[in-house]
Amino acid sequence: MARIAGEGPDILEAGQGPLVVLVHSSVSGARQWHRLIDRLAPRFHVKAVNLYGYGGTPPWTGGRPERLEDQADLVARALNGTRGPISLIGHSLGGSIAMKAALRLGSRIGRLALLEPNAFFLLRDAGRHAAYGEVLALRRVVLEQGARDGDWPGAAAYFADYWGGLGTWEATSPKRRAAFIEALKPNVHEWDAVLGERTPLESYAADLPADTLVLHDPATVRPIREIVALLQAHTPWRFETLPEGGHMAPLTHPDVVNPVLEQFLIE
């Protein structure tokens, strides 16, 4: 697995064959996909993109609020003239970015897999007030407790327990806690990107690939459950459930998630 640096986004790359592009979640990085990369590399050319502020990709410094389009541009730049149908996989924030990138890239995307996309703007647009309020409460913790007050350890503990379940932070080693705290800081701008999105669900439903898979754990957090419900009600896509793992299943249960993704790509 090689790391590509330079003018474009920082990318992990391996294998040869049809191109598969992987887009990671918040507070993670391209290395979250290392086991999936190893699994796919014998038959696919895999690129895992580091988003703004992760790996060797610089932090967002655009002088204005970050947009999903900005992150989607990193995905488009990772293609680097590649021809032929491309498969795109995104988790959480990466799922929302993959949706936006697929709109931009159009027919170049043959298959799209979304793992619990955090498309919170859909909750706002659909009037899902309770679920959207839960999202805004989490945002306040990051922006106020973390960025404004400087209590990044406290914000990180809340964030980790929200997405991973109570006790996640307590079970995290000091070394991993320090890395998590640093990785949380780009999240300040990611809220702008997701909550500022204005593309209606109808456009995503009409223009994203018919061959789109949405994976989720029915026991995940409420906002994600309601996003998946909206997608199920308004798109013709394929939906599959995971038996365990919650929102962080791609990192904590790759043995459950990765075979499903591989099968989707080869069938």
C-alpha positions as CSV (number, residue, x, y, z in Angstrom):
1,M,0.0,0.0,0.0
2,A,1.6,3.2,-1.2
3,R,1.0,6.8,-0.1
4,I,0.7,9.4,-2.8
5,A,1.4,13.0,-1.9
6,G,1.9,16.2,-3.9
7,E,-0.5,18.8,-5.3
8,G,-3.7,16.8,-4.8
9,P,-5.1,15.2,-1.8
10,D,-3.1,12.7,0.3
11,I,-4.0,9.2,-0.9
12,L,-3.4,5.6,0.0
13,E,-3.2,3.4,-3.1
14,A,-2.9,-0.3,-3.8
15,G,-3.7,-2.9,-6.4
16,Q,-4.6,-2.9,-10.1
17,G,-7.9,-3.3,-12.0
18,P,-11.2,-1.3,-11.9
19,L,-10.9,1.8,-9.7
20,V,-12.6,1.8,-6.2
21,V,-12.4,5.1,-4.3
22,L,-12.9,5.1,-0.5
23,V,-13.9,8.1,1.5
24,H,-13.4,8.0,5.3
25,S,-15.5,9.3,8.2
26,S,-14.9,12.2,10.5
27,V,-12.2,11.8,13.1
28,S,-10.6,9.0,11.2
29,G,-8.5,9.2,8.0
30,A,-7.8,7.0,4.9
31,R,-6.1,4.4,7.1
32,Q,-9.5,3.4,8.5
33,W,-9.8,1.4,5.2
34,H,-6.5,-0.5,5.5
35,R,-8.2,-3.9,5.9
36,L,-10.6,-3.3,3.1
37,I,-7.8,-2.1,0.9
38,D,-5.9,-5.3,1.5
39,R,-9.0,-7.3,0.7
40,L,-9.8,-5.5,-2.5
41,A,-6.2,-5.0,-3.9
42,P,-5.9,-8.4,-5.6
43,R,-8.6,-7.5,-8.1
44,F,-9.2,-3.7,-7.8
45,H,-7.2,-0.5,-8.0
46,V,-8.0,1.1,-4.7
47,K,-7.6,4.7,-3.7
48,A,-8.4,5.9,-0.2
49,V,-8.6,9.7,0.0
50,N,-7.6,11.7,3.1
51,L,-10.0,14.6,3.4
52,Y,-9.1,18.1,4.6
53,G,-7.1,18.0,7.8
54,Y,-6.3,14.3,7.7
55,G,-3.1,12.5,6.8
56,G,-1.0,14.6,4.5
57,T,-4.0,16.7,3.2
58,P,-3.8,20.2,4.6
59,P,-6.6,21.6,6.9
60,W,-9.4,23.6,5.4
61,T,-8.3,27.2,5.1
62,G,-10.6,28.5,2.4
63,G,-11.5,31.7,4.1
64,R,-15.2,30.8,4.0
65,P,-17.3,27.9,5.4
66,E,-16.4,24.6,4.0
67,R,-18.9,23.0,1.6
68,L,-19.5,19.4,0.6
69,E,-18.5,20.5,-2.9
70,D,-15.0,21.3,-1.5
71,Q,-14.6,17.8,-0.1
72,A,-16.1,16.3,-3.2
73,D,-13.5,18.1,-5.2
74,L,-10.8,16.2,-3.4
75,V,-12.5,12.9,-4.5
76,A,-12.7,14.1,-8.1
77,R,-9.0,15.1,-8.1
78,A,-8.1,11.7,-6.8
79,L,-9.4,10.2,-10.1
80,N,-6.5,11.8,-12.0
81,G,-7.9,11.1,-15.5
82,T,-8.9,7.6,-14.8
83,R,-11.3,6.2,-17.4
84,G,-14.0,3.6,-17.2
85,P,-16.7,3.1,-14.5
86,I,-15.6,3.9,-11.0
87,S,-16.9,2.5,-7.7
88,L,-17.2,4.9,-4.8
89,I,-17.6,4.0,-1.1
90,G,-18.1,6.4,1.7
91,H,-18.7,6.1,5.5
92,S,-20.6,8.7,7.6
93,L,-19.2,12.1,6.5
94,G,-17.5,10.2,3.7
95,G,-21.0,8.9,2.7
96,S,-22.3,12.5,2.3
97,I,-19.2,13.5,0.4
98,A,-19.6,10.4,-1.9
99,M,-23.2,11.4,-2.6
100,K,-22.1,14.9,-3.6
101,A,-19.1,13.6,-5.6
102,A,-21.3,11.1,-7.5
103,L,-23.6,14.0,-8.5
104,R,-20.6,15.9,-9.8
105,L,-19.1,12.9,-11.6
106,G,-22.3,11.6,-13.1
107,S,-22.0,8.6,-15.4
108,R,-18.4,8.1,-14.4
109,I,-19.6,6.5,-11.1
110,G,-20.9,3.0,-11.8
111,R,-21.5,1.9,-8.2
112,L,-22.0,3.7,-5.0
113,A,-21.9,2.3,-1.5
114,L,-23.0,4.5,1.5
115,L,-22.3,3.3,5.0
116,E,-24.5,5.3,7.3
117,P,-24.1,8.6,5.5
118,N,-24.4,11.6,7.9
119,A,-26.6,13.6,5.5
120,F,-28.0,15.6,8.3
121,F,-29.4,18.3,5.9
122,L,-32.0,15.7,4.9
123,L,-33.4,15.8,8.5
124,R,-33.6,19.6,8.4
125,D,-35.4,19.6,5.0
126,A,-37.8,16.8,6.1
127,G,-38.7,18.5,9.3
128,R,-37.3,15.7,11.5
129,H,-36.9,18.2,14.3
130,A,-36.0,15.8,17.2
131,A,-33.4,14.0,15.3
132,Y,-32.0,17.2,13.8
133,G,-31.9,18.7,17.3
134,E,-29.8,15.8,18.5
135,V,-27.3,16.6,15.7
136,L,-27.2,20.3,16.6
137,A,-26.5,19.4,20.3
138,L,-23.5,17.3,19.2
139,R,-22.3,20.2,17.0
140,R,-22.5,22.6,20.0
141,V,-20.2,20.3,22.0
142,V,-17.6,20.4,19.3
143,L,-17.8,24.1,18.4
144,E,-18.3,25.5,21.9
145,Q,-16.8,23.0,24.4
146,G,-14.0,22.1,22.0
147,A,-13.1,25.0,19.6
148,R,-14.4,27.9,21.7
149,D,-13.5,26.8,25.3
150,G,-10.5,24.7,24.5
151,D,-11.8,21.6,26.3
152,W,-11.0,19.2,23.5
153,P,-10.6,16.2,25.7
154,G,-14.2,16.7,27.1
155,A,-15.6,17.3,23.6
156,A,-13.7,14.2,22.3
157,A,-15.2,12.0,25.1
158,Y,-18.7,13.2,24.3
159,F,-18.2,12.7,20.6
160,A,-16.7,9.2,21.0
161,D,-19.4,8.0,23.3
162,Y,-22.2,9.4,21.1
163,W,-21.0,7.5,18.0
164,G,-19.4,4.5,19.6
165,G,-21.7,4.0,22.6
166,L,-21.3,4.8,26.3
167,G,-17.9,3.6,27.6
168,T,-16.1,4.0,24.3
169,W,-13.9,6.9,25.6
170,E,-13.2,5.1,28.9
171,A,-12.0,2.0,27.0
172,T,-9.7,4.1,24.7
173,S,-6.0,4.0,25.5
174,P,-4.2,7.3,26.3
175,K,-2.3,7.1,23.0
176,R,-5.5,6.7,21.0
177,R,-7.2,9.4,23.0
178,A,-4.5,11.9,22.0
179,A,-4.8,11.0,18.4
180,F,-8.6,11.2,18.5
181,I,-8.5,14.7,20.1
182,E,-6.3,15.9,17.2
183,A,-8.4,14.2,14.6
184,L,-11.6,15.9,16.0
185,K,-10.4,19.4,15.1
186,P,-11.2,19.2,11.4
187,N,-14.8,18.4,12.4
188,V,-15.3,22.1,13.2
189,H,-15.5,22.8,9.5
190,E,-17.2,19.6,8.5
191,W,-20.4,20.8,10.3
192,D,-20.5,23.7,7.8
193,A,-20.2,21.3,4.9
194,V,-22.9,18.9,5.9
195,L,-25.4,21.4,7.4
196,G,-24.9,23.9,4.6
197,E,-25.8,21.4,1.9
198,R,-29.0,22.5,-0.1
199,T,-29.3,19.8,-2.8
200,P,-32.8,18.3,-2.3
201,L,-33.2,14.6,-1.7
202,E,-35.2,14.3,-5.0
203,S,-32.0,15.3,-6.9
204,Y,-29.9,12.7,-5.2
205,A,-32.6,10.1,-5.8
206,A,-32.9,10.9,-9.5
207,D,-29.2,11.5,-10.4
208,L,-27.1,9.1,-8.3
209,P,-26.4,5.6,-9.7
210,A,-29.3,3.1,-9.7
211,D,-26.6,0.7,-8.5
212,T,-26.4,2.3,-5.0
213,L,-26.1,0.3,-1.8
214,V,-26.9,1.7,1.7
215,L,-25.6,-0.2,4.7
216,H,-26.7,0.4,8.2
217,D,-27.1,-1.1,11.7
218,P,-30.7,-0.8,12.8
219,A,-29.4,-0.1,16.3
220,T,-27.4,2.9,15.3
221,V,-28.1,6.4,16.6
222,R,-31.4,8.1,15.9
223,P,-30.3,10.7,13.3
224,I,-28.7,8.0,11.1
225,R,-31.8,5.7,11.5
226,E,-34.0,8.6,10.3
227,I,-31.7,9.5,7.4
228,V,-31.8,5.9,6.2
229,A,-35.6,5.9,6.6
230,L,-35.8,8.9,4.3
231,L,-33.5,7.4,1.8
232,Q,-35.6,4.2,1.8
233,A,-38.8,6.1,1.3
234,H,-37.6,8.2,-1.6
235,T,-34.9,6.3,-3.6
236,P,-34.9,3.0,-5.6
237,W,-31.6,2.0,-4.0
238,R,-30.7,-1.3,-2.4
239,F,-30.6,-1.4,1.5
240,E,-28.9,-3.9,3.7
241,T,-28.6,-4.1,7.4
242,L,-25.6,-5.1,9.5
243,P,-26.1,-7.4,12.5
244,E,-23.8,-5.5,14.8
245,G,-21.2,-2.7,15.1
246,G,-23.3,0.5,15.2
247,H,-22.2,3.6,13.4
248,M,-18.5,2.8,13.7
249,A,-18.8,-0.7,12.3
250,P,-16.4,-0.1,9.3
251,L,-13.7,0.5,11.9
252,T,-14.7,-1.8,14.8
253,H,-16.3,-4.7,12.8
254,P,-14.5,-4.8,9.4
255,D,-15.0,-8.6,9.3
256,V,-18.8,-7.9,9.1
257,V,-18.7,-4.9,6.8
258,N,-15.9,-5.7,4.3
259,P,-17.3,-9.0,2.8
260,V,-20.6,-7.2,2.0
261,L,-18.7,-4.4,0.2
262,E,-16.6,-6.8,-1.7
263,Q,-19.6,-8.8,-2.8
264,F,-21.3,-5.6,-3.9
265,L,-18.3,-4.7,-6.1
266,I,-17.9,-8.1,-7.8
267,E,-21.5,-9.2,-8.3
